[in-house]
């Protein structure tokens, strides 16, 4: 076990955990930030996507020790009131069905738009590839990303 200092959603926190613990479990089990979901555990589904220094990463495969000195942003930190353009587009396009993958989808889309505010259809498809939606709302997800790009 080790005491690690982290910056999560703009707040400084200290956790006493094994440094090899995936960030996902520190967020969920130690910080009670449960918006980030466990999907596959092997970084293949995207449900656990967070931002680490603004980049979308799969938190199930990133050890918490690698996050020291970096900013972690979870779905809870994207906005306090669902006012982020991606969240607003998700609502406008009625994207979620079961909702399980949505935090990861939103975090991936918001990272894309931060780096590329006007992505083409193929760039959206490429960025969102690998974020699995069991409900199959891919068409609505794509449309929401396009709307968010226009409104960002």
N, C-alpha and C positions, 0 to 999 in steps of 0.2 A: 504494500500500500504506500501511497505517496500523496502529499498535499500538493494539488495543482491549482494554480490561479488561472481562471478563464474569464473571458469577456463574452457574455451571452446576452444577445438582444440589448446591447448597450449597458449591461450591468456587470459589475465585477463580482465573481463568485469564487469560492474556494471549495474544492471537493477533495475528499480523501479516498482515493480509489487506486486500483492497480493501473499503472500507466498504459498497459496494453488494452484496457477496456475500450471497446468501440464507443465513439461519441454518442451514438444512438442510445446506449444503455445509461450513460451518465445523464443525458437529457431526460429520459423517461423515468428512470428509477431513482436518481439522486436529486434532480432538480424539478421533477414533476411537470415537465413540459411534454405532454403526451400527444401534441399535434403531429409530431414526427412519428411515422408509423414503421413498425417492423413488417417487412414483406417476405423477403427470401433469405436474408442474412449473407448473401454472396454478391451484393452490389449489382444485381441484374434486373431488378424490377423498378427501382426508382422511388418506392414509397417512402424511403428514409432520407430523401434529398433535403439538404440544408445548404446554407451558404457558409463558406469558410473564406474569409477575406473577400467576400463578394462573388466567389466562384461556386457553382453548384457542385456538391460532392455527395457521395453516398455514405451517410454517416454510419452505416452498419459495418463498414470496412476500414474506417479511419480511426486509428488509436487516439484516445483523448490526449495523450502526451504530445502529439503533433499539433494540437490546437493551442498550446500555450503561446501567448503573445500574438494571437490572431483573433479576429472578430468572428464569432459564431452567430449566425442569424437563423432562427427557426421560423416556422409559419407564424408562431405567436408574435414574433418580432418584426414581421413584414409591415404590419400596421396595427394600431390599437383598435381600429374600428372598421376594418375591412374596406378602407378607402383607397388602398393601393390599386392602380389601374388594372392590374391583372385580376385581382379579387373582384373588382367591379365588373370586368368583362366576363368572368366566370358566372357571376350572378345574372348578368344580362342574357347570356347564352344558355342559362339553365344547365350548366355542364354536369354537375354531380348527379349520380344516381345513388350508388351505395355510399360514395364519398371517401372510401378508404384510401385511394391513391391520390386524392386531390391535393393534399398538402405538398406532396412530392412533385406533382405536375405543376402546381403554381410556383413552387420554388425554382424549378427548372426553367419555366417560362419567364419568370422575372429576371433571372440571371441572363438569359438570352437577350432580353430587351434592354438590359443595362449595357451590355456589350455591343448590341446591334439593334438600335432603336427602330429600324425599318427593315426587318428581315423579309426575304422573298419566301414564297411558299415552300420551296425546297429547303431553305435554311431553317424554317420552322420545323419541317418534317425531320430534318437531320438532328436538330437540337432536342426534339421531343422523343426521338427514337430511343427505345429502351425504357421509357416510362410506361409501364404496363397498366392498362385499365381493363379489368375483368368485365366491366359492363359495356365496353366497346364504344365509349363516347368520343372517340378520336376525331370525328368530324366537328363536333361542337368544341372540343379542345382547340383544334386548329383555328376555327373561326374566332374563338375567344382571344387567342394570341394575336390574331390580326387586328381585332378591335382594340385590344390593349395597346398595340403598337401605334395605332392612330390616336389614342387618347393619352399617351404618355408625354 
